[in-house]
Amino acid sequence: MIHEHGTVVRVAEDDMLWGVNVFPMVEQNHLLGDVDALREYFSKNGYLFFRGFLDRDLVGGATTELATELENLNCLRNGTEKMELKIGSSSESALSKEGEDFHGRAVYDTGNQSESVLFQKEMLEDTTNCRELFNCRSLFEFFNHFFGEECVTFDYKWVRAVPSAGFTGLHFDSVYMGRGDTRIISCWIPLDDIDAEQGGLVVCNGSNHFTELIQTYGANDSGWYSNAPIEILEKYGGRWETTDFLRGDIVMFGMSTLHASTPNKTERYRLSCDLRFQPLSEPMDPRYKKGKRASEIF
Ligand SMILES: O=C(O)CCC(=O)C(=O)O
C-alpha cells in the first residue's frame, strides 16, 4: 500500500498523517560497500534501511518453517492454508508472551502490556531454515565491516508473531539490553511482505540525539516509554518513518533509537524477527549469551 499524502497511519496508539508527521523510510542500499558513509548515515539518523538485503528465498524458508510450527501448535485457523497465517482461537497458550522464554521464565522485563508473542527458544533450536537465516553470511560480513572488528551475535533470537491489534510501543532497546556494550545493533527482519496494516516497524529518525531522554528513560531497565509518537515530536523533534516492507528487507538501528510499530489490523499473524550484533571485544549484557562468531560458522 503506497500511502497518499494525508492518509491516516496509526502508530502505536496515535493516528498520524502520512507526509505530515510520518514519512517514508529511505533505503540506503547505495551506501553498501562504503563503510564510512554507512557509519556517518547511521550516526546522524540512528538507523539504516536496506531493501532486498537478504535473499528472499532464505527468508521465505524461515517463514515456511515458522508457519509449520504455528500449524503444529494449532495456532492457525482451521481450514486455512498455513501460509495465509490466519490466526486461530487457541494461539495464546502455545506461544510464550513477550519477555518470556520457554516455560515462562523471564528473559527480560518488558514492563509493558505487549500482546506480541515470541517463539520459544527451544522451538527454534530444531529449525533449519530459521537458523540459516539467523547465521547468514551477509549479516556477519556487514557487521564485521561496520564495527571494523569481528562481531558476535546474541544467542537469543526474538522471533515474533504479532496477533490482531498487537503493536509495539515506543522504546529504546537500551532498556532491555543496556548492561553491556552500547554499540549493539538490532536488526529487524520482516519475515513476510508487511505493510502498515499488518504492523510494520516505525523508527524515529534522529532520536539517537535525544540526549536527555537517552540519559533518563534510556539509562534504566524499564519498558516502553509510551504509546504516543506525536508527543515525542512535540517534546523532542525527530521524524517518524516507516514503509511497506518486503521479504528480504532489513532495518538496523542502535540502542538509543526510538522505535515502535503500527498495530496489526489484519487477521493474519505478523511474523518478524530481531537479531542483535555487537563487537566481539566489547562486554556483553550478562542476561544474554554470545551466539556464534562468523569464524565458527563458515
Ligand atoms: O517487531 C516489533 O514490533 C518491534 C521490534 C522491536 O521493538 C525491536 O526490534 O526492538
The ligand as an SDF file (V2000), in Angstrom:
LIG
                    3D

 10  9  0  0  0  0  0  0  0  0999 V2000
    8.6290   -6.0410   15.8370 O   0  0  0  0  0  0  0  0  0  0  0  0
    8.2340   -5.1850   16.6200 C   0  0  0  0  0  0  0  0  0  0  0  0
    7.0480   -4.9250   16.7650 O   0  0  0  0  0  0  0  0  0  0  0  0
    9.1880   -4.4110   17.4590 C   0  0  0  0  0  0  0  0  0  0  0  0
   10.5810   -4.8210   17.3330 C   0  0  0  0  0  0  0  0  0  0  0  0
   11.4200   -4.1880   18.3480 C   0  0  0  0  0  0  0  0  0  0  0  0
   10.9840   -3.4720   19.1900 O   0  0  0  0  0  0  0  0  0  0  0  0
   12.8470   -4.3810   18.3420 C   0  0  0  0  0  0  0  0  0  0  0  0
   13.3660   -4.9510   17.3970 O   0  0  0  0  0  0  0  0  0  0  0  0
   13.4990   -3.9390   19.2950 O   0  0  0  0  0  0  0  0  0  0  0  0
  1  2  2  0
  2  3  1  0
  2  4  1  0
  4  5  1  0
  5  6  1  0
  6  7  2  0
  6  8  1  0
  8  9  2  0
  8 10  1  0
M  END
$$$$
